Amino acid sequence: MSQNPMKTLGITGAVAMVGLNITVLAFFVLWLIADSAAIGRMESESSIDPGQMLPNSELLWLAAHGSVLMVVVLDVLAVAWLVKAKGVPQHAASMELNVD
């Protein structure tokens, strides 16, 4: 194990975030494929058969889009936290102000 536990925790967190992103996007793509196929089966040339739709299609739509939205929000918060944690050192910021 590394000497710096915060570095190990950061690497573990980054791997978990990447895994979460991949999992949510895979769920979204699989849902999109299944929903498109169900709509294609439902809309035949002669009529529309609502029985061919996915069960609970509205809830699945909300779950798929909500999960993607939450992952995007989590990614933005992680990047904001990382920028804040690795921000510009105070002495460098004060030197830029004194240049004028």
URJONOR-V696351 format. One record per backbone hydrogen bond with DSSP energy under -1.0 kcal/mol. CO is the residue of the C=O (numbers start at 0). NH is the residue of the N-H. E is the energy in kcal/mol with one decimal. If there is no record, write none. Layout:
BEGIN
co = <CO/CO>
nh = <NH/NH>
e = <E/E>
END
This chain:
BEGIN
co = <3/4/5/6/7/8/9/10/11/12/13/14/15/16/17/18/19/20/21/22/23/24/25/26/27/28/29/30/31/32/33/34/35/36/37/38/41/41/46/48/49/53/55/56/57/58/59/60/61/62/63/64/65/66/67/68/69/70/71/72/73/74/75/76/77/78/79/80/81/88/89/90/91/92/93>
nh = <7/8/9/10/11/12/13/14/15/16/17/18/19/20/21/22/23/24/25/26/27/28/29/30/31/32/33/34/35/36/37/38/39/40/41/42/43/48/43/51/52/56/59/60/61/62/63/64/65/66/67/68/69/70/71/72/73/74/75/76/77/78/79/80/81/82/83/84/85/92/93/94/95/96/97>
e = <-1.7/-2.5/-2.3/-2.3/-2.5/-2.4/-2.3/-2.4/-2.2/-2.4/-2.3/-2.4/-2.5/-2.5/-2.4/-2.4/-2.6/-2.4/-2.2/-2.3/-2.5/-2.5/-2.5/-2.5/-2.6/-2.3/-2.4/-3.0/-2.3/-2.2/-2.2/-2.4/-2.2/-2.2/-2.2/-2.1/-1.4/-1.8/-1.5/-1.9/-1.5/-1.0/-2.4/-2.2/-2.4/-2.6/-2.8/-2.5/-2.5/-2.2/-1.7/-2.3/-2.5/-2.0/-2.2/-2.4/-2.6/-2.5/-2.4/-2.5/-2.3/-2.4/-2.6/-2.5/-2.3/-2.6/-2.3/-2.7/-2.3/-2.0/-2.4/-1.8/-1.6/-1.3/-1.4>
END
